[in-house]
Amino acid sequence: MTQPTDVVTAPPWADPTADADTRVESLLAEMTDAEKLAQLGSYWADRRDSTQIIAPMQDVLSRGRPPFEEATADGIGHLTRVFGTTPVTPREGMGKVRESQQHLLERTRLGIPAVVHEECLTGFTTLGATVYPASMAWAATFDAALVREMAHAIGSDMAAVGVHHGLSPVLDVVTDYRWGRVEETLGEDPYVVATLSTAYVEGLQETGVIATLKHFAGHATSRGGRNHAPVSMGERELRDLVLPPFEMAVRVGRAKSVMNSYTELDRVPAAADRWLLTEVLRGEWGFDGTVVSDYWAIAFLKSKHGVAETMADAGRLALHAGIDVELPDTAAYRLLAEADPDPARTKADIDTAVRRVLRQKIELGLLDSGWTPAEPADVDLDSARNRDIARRLAEESIVLLDNRRGILPLGHGTRRIALIGPCVDDPGAMMGAYSYPIHVMPRHPERGLGIHATSIPDALRRAMPGTEVVVEPGCPLSEPAHERQIAHAIVAAASSDLVVAVVGDRAGMFGKGTSGEGSDAPSLDLPGDQGRLVDALLATGKPLVLLVVSGRPYALGAYADRAAAIVQSFLPGVEGAGAIAGVLTGAVNPSGHLPVQIPGMNGALPHTYLAPPLGQDGDRISNLSIAPAFPFGHGLSYTTFELGDVDLDRNEIANDGTVVASVTVTNTGVRAGATVVQLYSADPVAQVTRPVQQLVGYARVSLEPGAAASVSFELHADRFSFHGLRRRRIVEPGVVHLTAGLSLTDLTASADLTIRGPEREVDDPVLVTGVRIEREDAA
């Protein structure tokens, strides 16, 4: 006789066919207070014995962490950087994730898996994964489709090993080039930052991996360009300059997570700012995802900002402001009940935050009956697909700043080239601070970069067979040079046909480099004695190509008239050396354009192109010139392009109308190439001061020799909106001046548009300029 077997019925919250709200409320009703708090926390098994850190105050704030089994007795919301903390292969990392998830499934009362999160700004931040160019390099491509393709590749790699949540992209708008994290940004224009970061969000999230918008808000506008410094900015400037990228990524990109900034705005820390995290983000923009804290930002409310007396107070401030999840550890949220003056409010806010976390876990499939973590496997995180995307991004990002003497591309008859610079033979100098080789591998020097990368000399030798390439450092990166080093560089230069001076940065964390988080610059002169080295090389009389490989723009005005050519590369990643060699030799036609200005001199900081009239150069109002050596949007090619007139389909629109502005671009040179057509607007008379020019649309266009294309920009009246005297977003009637060009100072065509009607308040704005490119056959 067959004996009956026990049938285990899955709880209602584990039924994937049930409504998400029903599942959330069913599980919430089952949870104890401790289990709820656990879902709002995280656990990081980092190395506490290391003297080198990868997060601010990591060595101090990770002390006293309980072991995993104790910390997760009631479950846990997130697992922090299982792959990104110490070197592990994909199989080893998956094994660690599986072990932790199985523990949560089998040894906690409710068996709720954790969200696994990792960094992924320049690629999946783990051992052996492809290192893509830094964000500033993406911006130089002006190629949203390629950025989305990269993000999709990153997301698919992360999903393949069981990662659910990526802590990228960075949407901070640059206002001071001295700030160490400039390399992580997409430049100084909010529309470029908005469109490219939204493309990243869409690419990552279409793989099922959650994107996290960083850092909300104002991190890059800190005083003096210092990491974590306060922000001095009014609400109008915040809304018109800093917030637009976040708004687009939320409204258009449907980003599912946001991370607070470490900084404080008008003396209110972002981690405790309910106006920012709840009223604006959720109330105005309709954000329905999770807000996660930057690492230990909640603890900083007590230790750095002084707005909380205890860790419990800090936790309540953050919770009430709108932070749902505490990262990277559960330090404050586990203490929320201690000495609570308003337990009813805290309980309600905990339930709200837990609902958001649980809904996200449902969307990820983590709460479905029968879910199990993936079996460990060998996964190729540096595939041919990844390398191809990294190469194309690097090639498109390199900006030819100056070639007035026509020395580039280099002739293959060149017999001897001197490559001189402190990092010229170091492939790591082409990688950003949040790449794994720079972010983590310095803690493991015996393992090198952990990924195969070619140096610039080797790439140039392959690109120019038969040409002798000699290498000299010339000087240290940032320390004073010894006379002997410069003397050797001069000898190498004098005996060569051509000199390529490779100057700029090497990224590193918290002062371990000249660019990166906590590696802020004292000035915009080239670090250390690199400027002195360039002067010495120029004095030899040999033709000199100045190649700047950096995370930020440096003041190059002193070399603009003396170097034979100047090339800018913003940390181009693991395929960067080949891309640079391709541009120098002409195998790649340069097509990058500047997402920032290149300063002329080191003075009158901070300054970006978006300053109102009083903040611009001229009128002899100061002895300090802020005129750039090379303007925003600038970028040359080995071919030439011409723009026709701006043609408007109408000269007047209503205050909620639309205009189409069209311009024809023609490749007038002898080889195929790409350029970026840029459309700017000027509002000559407004109720508050406005930027003299502001980008409202752009299009990257590739053309064969002699070919032309019509580029049409569809502009809703909302694209000219701003925050007026009453701090409301408005469309104001009047004349708008539209100008097209190939850079901010190469504006060759213009037209005036009149906006009719009364002033209109805008609540749900049109944020994107539509672009249509219609190609014509070459003559």
N, C-alpha and C positions, 0 to 999 in steps of 0.2 A: 504494500500500500504506500502510495506517495505521501510523504509528510508535507504539510503546508509550510511555506516559507514566509518569512516576514517581508512585507513590502514597505520600503522606505519611501515615503511621500515627500517630495520636495516642498519646502515652505512656499507660500504665495509669492514672496519677493524674489524667488529664484525661477519663476515661470517666465520664460522669454516671450511668451505670447500675451502676457498680461500688459495692461497699460502702465507706462512708466510711473505716473503719479501714484497709482495703486500699489505698485511694488515698493516705491520709496516709503510711503506711509505705513505699509505693512511692516517693513523692516525697522523703521524708526520706532514703532510701537513696541518692538521686541527688545530694544536696546536699553541697557542700563546707562546711567550717567557716565560711568567710566568708559563704556564702549563707545559712546558718542564722542567723548573727548579724544579717544584714541584715533578716530577717523579724521580728526582735524590736525593730527600730528604726523611726524615722519621719523625715520631712523637712518643714521649715517654711520656705517662701520669704517670710519677713516682711520688713518695711522696717527695715533696721538703721540708717538715717540719721535715724529719727524720735526726737524727744525725749519723745514721749508713748507710754507702754507700755500693753499690754492683758493682760500676764501678769507675775507678780512677777519682778523682776530680768531681764526680757527683754532690756534693752539690754546687759547685761553678759554673759549666758550665751549669747546668739546670736552673739557675736563669734567669728571664726575658722571659721564654718561653711563647708565646701567647696561649690562649685557643684553643682547637681543632678546633672549627668552623672557627676561624680566620686563623689558621696555614694551614688549608686544603681548603681554599677558591678556590684554583686552582687545587685541587687534592693533592695526596701524593703518594710517591713511596712505602714506607714501614710503617707498624705499629710495634712499638717496644715493645716486651715483655708484651703483654696484659695478658698472663697467668703467667708470671714469675716475676712480680714486687711486687704484694701484694697477699696474699692468696685468691684464688678464686676456687670454685668447677669447674669441667668441664662445667657444665650447665651455671654457672655465667660467666665464661670466654667466652664461645660461645656467650652468650648474649651480652657481651661487643663488641666482634668482629662483630657480626651481626649489632649492632647499628652503629658502625663506618663505616662498609662497606655500609650499607643502606644510610648513610649520603653521602658517596662519590658517590653512584649510583644515588641518587635522587636530591642532592643539589649542585652538581658541574656540570659545563657545559657539560663536556664530559662523566661523569659517569664512570670513570676508577677505578676499585677496587684496593686496596693496597695489596702488599705482606705482609703476617704476619710472623714475624720471632721470634724465641725463642732459648735459649740455650738448648743444649741436650747432653752434654759430658758424664755424668754418668746417662743418662736417661733424659727424658723430664723434664726440670727444672720447675716443677709446683707442687702445693700442692697435696700430696697424690700419686704422681707417683712413680713407682718403682725406687729405687736408686741402680743402678748397680755398680760393682766395679770401682775404678778409672782406668784411662788409663794405668798407670804403672802395674796394676794388669792384664789387658788384655794382656800386653806384656809378662808377666811372664807365660801365658798359651802357648804362641807360637802357638795359635790355630786360624788361620784366619777364618775358617768356623764358629766357634762359635762367633767370633767378628761380622761377617757379620749377623749371626742370631740375635744377640742382636740389631744391628743397624736397622735391618728390623722391629723388634718389636717396637723400639723407634719411627721409622718413621710411622708405622701404627697407633700408638697412637696419634701422632701429626696430621697426616692427618685426623683422625676421628673427631678432634675438630676444624679443619679449619686452621691449621698452614701449611705454605708452604715452609718455609726456616729454616734450622737448622744451628746454628753457631758452628759447629763441623765437623770434629775432629781436634785435635791439632797435628801437624806434626813436631814440634820443636824437634831437636835432642839434647839430654842432653850433655853438656860439663862441667858443674860445678854443683855438687850435692847440693850446698848451695842455688841455685836459688829456690825461693818459689814455682814455678809452675812445678817443677820436677814431681809431682804427676799427672799432666795433660798430661804428655808426654808418649811416648812408649819406652823410654829408650835411650841408647847411641849408638845404631847401626843403621845406615841409612837404611839398608835393612830390618831389623825387623820393623822399623818405617814405611817404605814405604809399605810393604806388608800388615801389619795389618791396617794401616790407609786407604789404598785402599779398603780393605775388608769392612771397616766401610762405606766408601763412596758408594760402590756398594749396600750394604744392605739398607742404608737410601734412596738412590735415586730410588731404585726399587719400593718404596712405593709412589713415586711422590713428595717426599720432597727433596728440594735442600740441598746438603751438602756444607759447607764452610770450605775451608782449612785455618788453622791458625797456625802460624802467619808469613806471608811472608815478609821478611825472616830474620832469625838470632836472634829471640827473646831470645832463650835459651842460646845464646853465649855471653850474656852481661858481661861486665867487673865486676869481683868480685862477680858474681852470684847475682847481684842486679837487682831488677825490673826496667825496662825502661832504663838501663844504655847503653852507647854506645858499639858497637861491634868492637873488634880489630881482624880482620881476612882478609887475602888476598883472591883474587878471586879464586885461585885454591882450597883452603880449603873450601871456601863457596860452590863451585860447586861440590866438591867430598864428602863433609860431610853434609852440610845443605840443599842443593837443591834437592838431589835425591828423598826424599819422596814426595815432591811437584810434581816433574816431573812425577813420576809413577802415582800419584793420578790423574793428568791431562791427561796424555797420555793413561794410561791403565784404570783407574777408571772413566774417563770422568766427573770429578768433574765440577759442574756448577757455583761455586762461590769460590772466594779467598778473604781473609781478610789480609790487610797489618799488618806488625809488628809496634809496637810503637817505636822501636829502630832506631838507625842510624848506617849505615855501611860506614866506611871511610869518616865520617862527612856528609854523605847525608842521611837525614831521609827517611825511607822506604816509607812514605806517599807521598814523593815528588821525588821518584827515578824512572824516566822514563825507565832507563836501566833495572831495575828489573821488574817493573810492566807491561811494554809494550814490550821492545825489547826481553827479555828472556821469559817471561810468554806467550806472544801472538806470538811474532815473531819466537822464536825458538821452542816452544812446541805446538803452534797451539791452545792455549786456546781461547774459543769463548764465555765464560760465562760472569758474572758480577764480577767486583772487588768492594768490599764494604770496607768502612773504619772501623777500630776498633773504639770503642766508643770515640768520640772527638779527634781522631788522627789528623784530619784536623785542628782543633782549636789548637792543640799542636804545629803545625808548627809555629804559632805566639807566644804562651805563654810558650812553653817548649824548642823548638829548636832555636827560634830566626832567622828563615830564611824568615819570612814574617812580613811586617810592619803592615798590617791590616788583618782583617778576610777575606776580599775580595781577598787580595793577597794570603792568605793561600788556599782559595778555588781554585783559578786559578792554583797554584802550583800542588795541588792534582789532579785536573781535567786533566791538561796537562800531568801529570805523568801516568795517566791511572786509577784513582779511579772513578768508575761510580756512586756509591751511598754513600751518607754521612749518617752515623749512629752515635748516635741514634736519633739525632735531625737534623733539617735543620738550621744550624747556619751560615755556610760559603757559601754554594752553592746558597742561596737565594740572596747573595750580589755580585754574579759574575760580574755583569755589572758595578759595581761602579769603577770609575777611571781606566777603563780597557785600558792598552796601546796597546792591539792588539785584538780588538773586533772580527775581522774576524776569527782569530784562535780559540778564545773562542767559538764563535758560531758553528764552525765546530766540535769542541770537544764535545760540549753539544749535538749536533745532534747525534754524534757517540754513546755517552753514553746512550742517550734516546733510540736509536735503540736497544741497548742491553737489556735495562730494559723492553721495550715493547715486544721484542721477548721472553723474559723469561715469561712475563705475558701471552703471547699467549700459550706457552708450558704448562703453569699451567691451562689453560682454563679460565683465568680470563677475557679475552676480548671477549669470545663467547657470542653471542646474547642470552639473557635470563638467563645468569649466576646469581645466587643469593647465598648469604652466607647460610651455613647450619643452620637449626633450632636448637636452644639449646636443648640439650639432656643429659641424664645421661650416662657417658662413664666411664668404669672401666679402670683406668690407672695403677692399681696395680693387674693385673690379675694373675691367676694361671700360665698361660704361661710365663708371665714376671718373676714371682718369680722362676720358674724352670730354666730359662736361667740365672738369677742372681745367683742362687745357684750353677749351674754347672760352671759358670765363676769363682766364688769365690773358689770353691773346686779345680779347675785346677790351680789357680793362686798361691796357697800357696807353698812356697819354704822351703823344709827341708834342712837347711844349714849344720847341724852337728848332728850326732847321734852316735858318736864314742863309747859311753858307752851303747848303745842299750836300753836306758830307754824308748824310744818311739817305739811303741804305749804304752800308759799307761795301766797298768794292772787293771782289774776290781776288784782286791782284795785290791787296795789302799783304806785305811780307811779315810784318811784326806788329803786334798790338800789345800794349801794356795795360793790364787790368789791375787797377790800384784802388784799395779801400779796405777798411778794417774788417768787413764781413764778406769780402768778395768771394771767398772760397767756402762760405758757410751756408749750406742749403737752409738751415734753420732760420736764417735772417729773412727768408721770404714767407714765413708763417706767422700768423697772428697769435696773440697771447692766449686766446681760448682754444687754440689747436692743441691736441694731446702732446705733441713733441715739445711744446713750450710750456704748456699748463701743468703737466704732470711729470714728464720724463726727466727734468732736472733733479727730481728726487731719486732718480735711478740712473746716474750717469754711466754706469757700466753697460747700459742697454742702448746708448746713443739716442737717435731720434725715434727709433722704433718703426721706421718706415723708410723705404727707398726713395731717395730724392737726389736729383742731379744738381751740381753746382753750376754757377754761371760760366766759369772757365771751361769746364768740360762740355757744356752745351755749345759754347761758342766754337770750341775746337771741332766739334762734330759738324757744326754749320759751316765752318770755313776750313775745310781740309787744305793742308799746304801752308796755312798761315800759322806762324809761331805766336803763341799766346803766353806771355810771361805774367806772373802774379806777384804782387807785393802788397802787404797790408798798409804801409805808409804811416799809420798811426793807430792807437787803440780806438775803440768805439767811443768812449766817453771820458777816459782818463787823459792826462797830458801826454803829448807825444815826446819820445826821445829823439834828439837830433839825428841819431844814427838811422832811425826808421825813415824819417823824411828824406834823408840823404840817399838811402837805397832806392826810394821811390823815384827820386829825381833822376838817378842814373838809369833806372829802367825806362822812364819816360823819354829821356834824351836819346836813348839808343833804339827807339821804336818809331814806326811811321805814324802811329796814332795812339792816343791815350783815352781809355774809358775809365773815368773816376767814378767808382761805385760808392756812394755815400748814403747816409740816412740812419735807419734804426735797426736794432734787434729787439724784438718784443720780449717782455718778461714781466712777471707779476711782482707788485709791491717793491719797486725799485731795483729789481733784478735785471731790468732792461731799460731802454730809453723810450719805449712805448708799451702801453698795456695798462691794466687796472693797477692803480697806485703808482704808476711810473709817469708822473706828470712832469712837464718840461719847464725849466726855469725861464726859458726864452725860446724864440723861434729861429735862432741861429742854429746851424748844424751842430749836433752834439760834439762835445769835446773839442779836439783840435782838427776836426774834419774840414772846417773852413780854411784853416791855415794850410792844410795839405792841398786843397784845391788851388789856393793862391800860388803855392810853390810849383805845382804842376803846370799851371797856366804860364808861369814865368819862364818855363823852358821853351816856349814858342811852338811847341808841338800842338797840332789840332787836338782839341779835347772835347770828348762827349761826356757831359755830366749826366750820369744815371743815378737818379734818386730812388732808392727802394726804402719806403718808409710807411709808418702808420698814420702820420699826420703831414700836412703841408709845412714846409720850412721856407724861411725867407730866402729867396734866390735872386733878388734884385741885383746883388753885387756881381752876379755871374751872367746875367741875361745878355749883356753886350760883349762878353769875352769868350764864352764857350762856343765851340763850333756848332753844337747841338745840345739840347736838354731833353731828357726823357724822364717821365715820372711813372713809377710803378708802386701801387699801394699794396704791399705785402701779397704777392700774387699766388702764394700757395705752393703745393708740391710740384706742380707743373710749371712753375714760374720761370725757372731758368731757361727752359726751351722756348717759352713764349717771348722772353726778353731777347734771346738770341735770334729768334725769328723776326722780331721787329728791327733789331739792329742790322740784320743782313738783308731785309726786304722780303724774306719768305712770308712774312705776315705784314699786311698793310695796316699800320696803326689806325685805330678807330675809337679809342677811349676819349672821353670828354670829362672835364673837371667837375666833380660834385662839390668842390670847395674852391676858394681862391688860393692862389699861390702868392703869399705876401711879398711885397717888394723889399720891405725892411722890417726889422724887429722893433716895432714901436706902436704906440697908440692902440694897445690891445684892451679888450677883445673887439673884433670887428668882423662882420660878415656882409655880404652884398645886400642883404635885406634891410639895412639901416634906413630910417627915414631921412629926409633932406638934411636935418641938423647933424646926423651921424655920418654924412658922406665927406669925402675929401673936397678941398677947394675953398675959395673965398678968403684965403690967407688967414683963417681963424685960428690956426695952430701951426707951430713949427714942426710938428710931427705929421708926416704924410702917411696916409693909410691906403694910398693907391696900390693895387696889387701889381705884381710883376706879370701875372697871367690871370685873367678873370674867370669867374664862374662860367662853366659851359665850354671853355676853350679846349680845343683839341685839333691838331693838324693831321694830315694824311700824306701819303706819297702820290696822291692824285689831288685834284682840285674840284671844288663844288661851288655852284652859284645858285642864289635864290632869286626868284621872280618877285613880283609885287604881291602884297597881301590883298586878297579879294574877299570881301564880305558879301554874304548872300542877302544881307539887308543892313542898312546903316542905323536903324533904330529898332529897339526891342522894348517890350513891356518889362516891368520889374520882375516878372516871372517867365519871361520869354527865353528864346534860344537863338543864337547866331552861329553860323558856320563860317569860319575863317580858313581860306585855302591859300596855299603857296606852293609854287613849283620849285623843286630842287633838281639840278642837273649836274651830272658828273662830267666836268669839262676837261678831265685829264685823260691819260692814256692807259690807265689800269683800273681794274675793279676796286671798289672801296666802299666804306660805309661812313656815314656822318650822322649827327643828331640835329634835327631841325627843332628849334626852340621857339616857343611863342610866349611873349611877356606882355603883361598889362601894367599900365600906369594910371593912377587915379590922381590927377593933378590938383583937385580941390575936394577935400573931404572933411567931415566934422571932427575927425581925429587924424593925427599924422599917419601917413602910409608909406610903405617902401617906395623908393623912387622907381624901381622896376621889380616885378615879381613874376616868376615863371608860372604860367597857367596851363601849359601843355607842352609835350615833347614827343618826338617820334624818331626812332632809330631807323635809318633807311639805307639799304645796300643797293648799289647801282653798278652796272657794267659801264665801261667807257662810252661816253656819248649818250647814255640813257638818262631819262628824266622820270620823275614821279610827282604826281600831285598829292600833297598832304593836306587833308582837311581836318580841322579841329572843330568839334561841336561843343559850344560853350553855353551852358545854361547861365542865366543871370546870377544864380547862386555862386558861380565860380568867381564872382567879383565881390562877394559879401565879406564883411569884416565886423568886428565888435565895436559898436559906436559908444557914444557918450553914456548911454544907460547900461552899458556892458551886455547888451543883447546883440546877437548876430543880425545884421541888417543888410538889405540891398538898398543902396542910396541912389536916387536919380542923379543924372549928370552925364558927363562925357568920360569915356574910358578910352585910353590910347593903347592900341594893340600893335606890337612890333615883333617881327620874326627875324631870326638870325641863326648863326652857327656858334655864337657865344654871346655873353652879355654885352660885350663891346663891339661885336660884329653884327649889329642889327641893321639890316639893309632894306627892309620893307616895312611899311606901317600903314595903319588906317584908324580912323576914329569911329567909335560906336557910341551912340546916345541911348541911355536907359531912361525911359519915360515912366511916369506914374508917381504915386506917393512913396515915401519910405516904407519898406516892407520888412517885417520881422520874419526870420527864417528859423523854423524848428527842426525840420527834417530835410537837410540840404542835399542838393545834388553835389556829390563830392568829386566825381570823375569827369575829366574832359574826354569825350569820345574822339577817337582817331581813326581815320580811314586813309589808306595809302593806295593810290591807283597808279600803276607803273605804265610808262610808255616805252615803246621799243626804241632801241638806239638808232640814231640816224644812219 
